[in-house]
């Protein structure tokens, strides 16, 4: 995978140090003089800067990492973790949605059914994948494959990575809300073990449509939310400039999801995010899949279904407010309020 520079704003001090290190090493190689002391000093500063930046990320910075264009997507992990992936196409009603893919593969010597949302890396692929936002036929394809898994006794592994389901006219005409609602109902009672992983973005019903699972795992810098921060800001403050404030309020990070009982496990990522080291990120994910799938398959099917029901029945703890307005200052000094 191309590791071309794509620095986020908060990463720029780190990138500047890495640039200086590369220049120093290049000059040393060209002119043949010893700079080992200077190199060691810069390398130490790089490690200190990494720890300082990535151990103090704000919710909005975590959202930015989850959306990093170099972050591994579903197919990247499928190629590294599974063997013999055979993609299956079509919903048998309208068409084949390339934003939501699926098929059978081998994991640790046994077959599994994979359901996955897939983004693109360039303009051409993003158009093909609809920027990772599934149409209703994608959710219907996913349900068809899950029913196939149930018929043949295969566990289902669901990789979630979407900002939202596609909300265009065609999607609405083909009843995207009905397709998602049907998936929620059917996944709640599916006999197969279902393991879900939030790889990057987990936005709204677009994510939930393949996320009614026995165990939900979230990568360390991924997020899962009822609405993307920009959408929340547009509704509450009628201004997307408040996206950072919305991210703070939504409690959408992996740690918060675990604390609220929405996520069952947080999967570690390499320092700087999964895009910084594909191999390390893959190893963390592989071990989490292996452990959780083994545990799910050891459960009695009826016990597993009861636990799945209880998991979702117990979600939704909330606090009632008195309606006090929340005021947030923008960079320009203007204020906006939302209740």
C-alpha positions as CSV (number, residue, x, y, z in Angstrom):
1,X,0.0,0.0,0.0
2,X,1.3,3.5,-0.9
3,X,2.2,5.3,2.3
4,X,2.3,8.8,0.6
5,X,2.1,11.7,3.1
6,X,-1.4,12.7,4.0
7,X,-1.0,14.6,7.3
8,X,-3.8,15.6,9.4
9,X,-3.5,19.0,11.0
10,X,-2.7,17.7,14.5
11,X,0.0,15.4,13.0
12,X,2.0,18.2,11.3
13,X,4.6,18.6,14.2
14,X,5.3,14.9,13.8
15,X,5.6,15.0,10.0
16,X,8.0,18.0,10.3
17,X,10.3,16.0,12.5
18,X,10.2,13.0,10.1
19,X,11.0,15.3,7.2
20,X,14.0,16.6,9.0
21,X,15.2,13.1,9.9
22,X,14.9,12.0,6.2
23,X,16.8,15.1,5.0
24,X,19.6,14.5,7.6
25,X,19.9,10.8,6.6
26,X,19.9,11.6,2.9
27,X,22.7,14.3,3.4
28,X,24.7,11.9,5.4
29,X,24.5,9.2,2.7
30,X,25.5,11.6,-0.1
31,X,28.4,13.3,1.8
32,X,29.5,10.4,3.9
33,X,29.7,11.9,7.3
34,X,28.5,10.6,10.7
35,X,25.2,12.1,12.0
36,X,24.3,9.2,14.3
37,X,24.1,11.5,17.4
38,X,21.8,13.9,15.6
39,X,19.7,11.1,14.2
40,X,19.3,9.5,17.6
41,X,18.1,12.8,19.1
42,X,15.5,13.4,16.3
43,X,14.3,9.8,16.6
44,X,13.8,10.3,20.3
45,X,11.8,13.4,19.7
46,X,9.7,11.6,17.1
47,X,8.8,8.9,19.6
48,X,8.0,11.5,22.3
49,X,5.9,13.5,19.9
50,X,4.0,10.4,18.8
51,X,3.1,9.5,22.4
52,X,2.1,13.1,23.2
53,X,-0.2,13.4,20.1
54,X,-1.8,10.0,20.0
55,X,-2.4,9.6,23.8
56,X,-4.3,12.9,24.0
57,X,-6.6,12.8,20.9
58,X,-9.9,14.6,21.1
59,X,-13.1,12.9,19.8
60,X,-12.9,15.0,16.6
61,X,-9.3,14.0,16.0
62,X,-10.3,10.3,16.4
63,X,-13.0,10.8,13.8
64,X,-10.4,12.3,11.4
65,X,-8.2,9.2,12.0
66,X,-11.2,6.9,11.3
67,X,-11.6,8.6,8.0
68,X,-7.9,8.7,7.0
69,X,-7.7,7.9,3.3
70,X,-4.8,5.5,3.8
71,X,-6.6,3.6,6.5
72,X,-7.0,-0.2,5.7
73,X,-10.5,-1.0,4.3
74,X,-12.4,-4.2,4.4
75,X,-10.8,-5.8,1.4
76,X,-7.4,-5.0,2.7
77,X,-8.1,-7.0,5.8
78,X,-9.9,-9.8,4.0
79,X,-6.8,-10.3,1.7
80,X,-4.5,-10.5,4.8
81,X,-6.6,-12.6,7.2
82,X,-8.8,-14.9,5.2
83,X,-8.1,-17.5,2.4
84,X,-10.0,-18.3,-0.7
85,X,-12.5,-15.4,-0.5
86,X,-15.2,-16.0,-3.1
87,X,-17.3,-12.9,-3.5
88,X,-21.1,-13.4,-4.1
89,X,-23.1,-10.8,-6.0
90,X,-26.6,-9.4,-6.3
91,X,-29.7,-9.2,-4.2
92,X,-31.8,-11.3,-6.6
93,X,-34.2,-8.3,-6.9
94,X,-32.5,-5.2,-8.4
95,X,-28.8,-5.3,-8.7
96,X,-25.3,-5.7,-7.2
97,X,-24.2,-2.9,-4.8
98,X,-20.4,-2.6,-4.7
99,X,-20.5,-0.5,-1.5
100,X,-21.6,-3.6,0.4
101,X,-19.8,-6.8,-0.5
102,X,-19.8,-10.3,0.8
103,X,-18.9,-13.9,0.2
104,X,-17.5,-17.1,1.7
105,X,-13.8,-17.4,2.8
106,X,-11.7,-19.7,5.1
107,X,-10.6,-18.5,8.5
108,X,-8.4,-20.8,10.7
109,X,-9.3,-23.8,8.5
110,X,-13.1,-23.4,8.5
111,X,-15.5,-21.5,6.2
112,X,-17.1,-18.2,7.3
113,X,-19.5,-15.8,5.6
114,X,-18.1,-12.2,5.3
115,X,-20.3,-9.2,5.0
116,X,-18.4,-5.9,4.5
117,X,-18.8,-2.3,3.6
118,X,-16.1,-1.1,1.2
119,X,-14.9,2.4,0.3
120,X,-12.7,3.4,-2.6
121,X,-9.2,5.1,-2.6
122,X,-9.4,7.2,-5.8
123,X,-12.2,8.9,-7.7
124,X,-12.9,6.0,-10.0
125,X,-13.1,3.4,-7.2
126,X,-15.1,5.8,-5.0
127,X,-17.7,6.1,-7.7
128,X,-17.8,2.4,-8.1
129,X,-18.2,1.9,-4.3
130,X,-20.5,5.0,-3.9
131,X,-18.0,6.3,-1.3
132,X,-18.9,3.3,0.9
133,X,-22.5,4.3,1.3
134,X,-24.7,1.3,0.5
135,X,-28.0,1.3,-1.5
136,X,-31.0,-0.8,-0.4
137,X,-29.9,-3.6,-2.7
138,X,-26.7,-3.8,-0.7
139,X,-28.6,-4.5,2.5
140,X,-30.8,-7.0,0.7
141,X,-27.7,-8.8,-0.6
142,X,-26.2,-8.9,2.9
143,X,-29.4,-10.5,4.2
144,X,-29.4,-13.0,1.4
145,X,-25.9,-14.0,2.3
146,X,-26.6,-14.1,6.0
147,X,-29.6,-16.5,5.3
148,X,-27.2,-18.6,3.3
149,X,-24.8,-18.7,6.2
150,X,-27.6,-19.8,8.5
151,X,-28.7,-22.6,6.1
152,X,-25.2,-24.1,6.0
153,X,-24.2,-23.4,9.6
154,X,-21.6,-20.8,8.9
155,X,-20.6,-18.0,11.3
156,X,-21.0,-14.4,10.0
157,X,-18.3,-11.8,10.2
158,X,-19.5,-8.3,9.5
159,X,-17.0,-5.5,8.7
160,X,-18.6,-2.0,9.2
161,X,-17.1,1.1,7.6
162,X,-19.6,3.7,6.3
163,X,-20.6,7.2,7.0
164,X,-24.2,6.4,6.3
165,X,-26.5,4.5,4.0
166,X,-27.0,6.3,0.7
167,X,-29.9,8.8,0.9
168,X,-30.4,9.6,-2.8
169,X,-33.7,9.6,-4.7
170,X,-33.0,6.1,-6.2
171,X,-32.2,4.7,-2.8
172,X,-35.4,6.1,-1.3
173,X,-37.5,4.9,-4.2
174,X,-36.2,1.3,-3.6
175,X,-37.0,1.7,0.1
176,X,-33.6,1.8,1.9
177,X,-35.3,2.3,5.3
178,X,-37.3,-0.9,4.8
179,X,-34.2,-2.8,3.7
180,X,-32.3,-1.7,6.9
181,X,-35.3,-2.4,9.1
182,X,-35.7,-5.9,7.7
183,X,-32.0,-6.6,8.4
184,X,-32.4,-5.5,12.0
185,X,-35.3,-7.8,12.5
186,X,-33.7,-10.8,10.8
187,X,-30.3,-10.4,12.4
188,X,-31.9,-10.3,15.8
189,X,-33.0,-14.0,15.4
190,X,-30.4,-15.4,13.0
191,X,-29.2,-18.7,14.2
192,X,-25.6,-18.3,13.1
193,X,-23.0,-16.6,15.4
194,X,-22.5,-13.0,14.2
195,X,-19.3,-11.1,14.9
196,X,-19.2,-7.4,14.0
197,X,-16.2,-5.1,13.7
198,X,-16.2,-1.3,13.3
199,X,-13.1,-0.7,11.1
200,X,-13.4,3.0,10.6
201,X,-16.7,4.9,10.4
202,X,-19.9,3.5,11.9
203,X,-22.5,6.0,10.9
204,X,-26.2,5.9,11.6
205,X,-28.5,3.2,10.2
206,X,-26.1,2.6,7.4
207,X,-23.8,0.9,9.9
208,X,-26.6,-0.6,12.1
209,X,-28.0,-2.4,9.0
210,X,-25.3,-5.0,9.3
211,X,-24.4,-4.5,13.0
212,X,-27.0,-6.4,15.0
213,X,-24.4,-8.9,16.3
214,X,-23.5,-11.1,19.2
215,X,-20.2,-9.3,19.8
216,X,-19.3,-5.9,18.5
217,X,-15.6,-5.1,18.3
218,X,-14.3,-1.5,17.6
219,X,-10.9,-0.6,16.4
220,X,-9.1,1.8,18.7
221,X,-9.5,4.9,16.4
222,X,-12.8,4.0,14.9
223,X,-16.1,5.5,15.8
224,X,-19.8,4.5,16.0
225,X,-22.6,7.0,16.2
226,X,-26.3,7.5,15.6
227,X,-25.3,10.4,13.3
228,X,-22.0,11.7,11.9
229,X,-20.7,14.8,13.7
230,X,-21.4,17.1,10.7
231,X,-25.0,16.0,10.5
232,X,-25.5,16.5,14.3
233,X,-24.0,20.0,14.0
234,X,-26.2,20.9,11.0
235,X,-29.3,19.9,13.0
236,X,-28.5,21.3,16.4
237,X,-26.5,24.5,15.5
238,X,-27.5,24.7,11.8
239,X,-23.8,25.1,11.0
240,X,-21.2,22.4,10.2
241,X,-18.5,24.4,11.8
242,X,-19.7,22.9,15.1
243,X,-18.8,19.4,14.0
244,X,-16.0,19.3,16.7
245,X,-18.5,20.2,19.4
246,X,-20.9,17.6,18.1
247,X,-18.2,14.9,18.2
248,X,-17.4,15.8,21.8
249,X,-21.1,15.5,22.8
250,X,-21.8,12.3,20.9
251,X,-19.4,10.1,22.9
252,X,-18.7,8.1,19.8
253,X,-15.1,6.9,20.4
254,X,-14.1,3.3,21.1
255,X,-13.5,3.8,24.8
256,X,-16.8,5.5,25.3
257,X,-18.6,2.8,23.4
258,X,-17.1,0.2,25.6
259,X,-18.0,2.1,28.8
260,X,-21.6,2.3,27.6
261,X,-21.8,-1.4,26.8
262,X,-22.4,-0.8,23.1
263,X,-19.0,-2.3,22.1
264,X,-17.8,-5.5,23.7
265,X,-14.1,-5.0,23.0
266,X,-11.7,-2.4,21.7
267,X,-9.1,-3.7,19.3
268,X,-5.7,-2.0,19.7
269,X,-4.1,-0.2,16.7
270,X,-0.5,0.7,16.0
271,X,0.7,4.1,17.3
272,X,-0.7,6.6,14.8
273,X,-3.5,4.5,13.5
274,X,-4.0,1.3,11.4
275,X,-2.7,3.1,8.3
276,X,0.7,3.5,10.0
277,X,1.3,-0.2,10.1
278,X,-1.0,-2.5,8.1
279,X,0.7,-5.7,9.3
280,X,0.4,-4.8,13.0
281,X,-3.2,-3.7,12.6
282,X,-4.0,-7.0,10.8
283,X,-2.4,-9.0,13.6
284,X,-4.4,-7.2,16.3
285,X,-7.6,-7.8,14.3
286,X,-6.9,-11.4,13.5
287,X,-6.4,-12.3,17.1
288,X,-9.6,-10.5,18.2
289,X,-11.6,-12.4,15.5
290,X,-10.1,-15.7,16.5
291,X,-10.7,-15.3,20.2
292,X,-14.3,-14.0,19.9
293,X,-15.4,-16.4,17.2
294,X,-14.1,-19.3,19.2
295,X,-16.1,-18.1,22.3
296,X,-19.3,-17.6,20.3
297,X,-19.1,-21.0,18.6
298,X,-18.8,-22.6,22.0
299,X,-22.1,-21.3,23.2
300,X,-25.4,-23.1,22.9
301,X,-27.4,-21.6,20.0
302,X,-30.4,-20.8,22.3
303,X,-28.1,-19.3,24.9
304,X,-26.4,-17.2,22.2
305,X,-29.7,-15.8,20.9
306,X,-30.9,-14.9,24.4
307,X,-27.6,-13.1,25.1
308,X,-28.0,-11.2,21.8
309,X,-31.5,-10.1,22.7
310,X,-30.4,-9.0,26.2
311,X,-27.5,-7.1,24.7
312,X,-29.7,-4.8,22.6
313,X,-32.6,-4.7,25.1
314,X,-30.2,-3.2,27.8
315,X,-28.9,-0.5,25.5
316,X,-30.3,3.0,25.6
317,X,-29.4,4.5,29.0
318,X,-30.0,8.2,28.8
319,X,-30.2,11.4,30.9
320,X,-33.0,13.8,30.8
321,X,-32.0,17.5,30.7
322,X,-34.0,20.5,31.8
323,X,-33.7,22.0,28.4
324,X,-30.8,24.4,29.2
325,X,-29.2,25.7,26.1
326,X,-25.7,24.8,25.3
327,X,-23.6,27.6,23.9
328,X,-20.4,27.0,21.9
329,X,-17.9,29.6,20.8
330,X,-16.6,29.5,17.2
331,X,-13.2,30.6,16.1
332,X,-14.7,33.8,14.9
333,X,-16.2,34.6,18.3
334,X,-19.8,34.0,17.3
335,X,-21.9,31.7,19.4
336,X,-24.7,29.2,18.6
337,X,-27.0,27.4,20.9
338,X,-28.7,24.0,20.9
339,X,-30.8,22.2,23.5
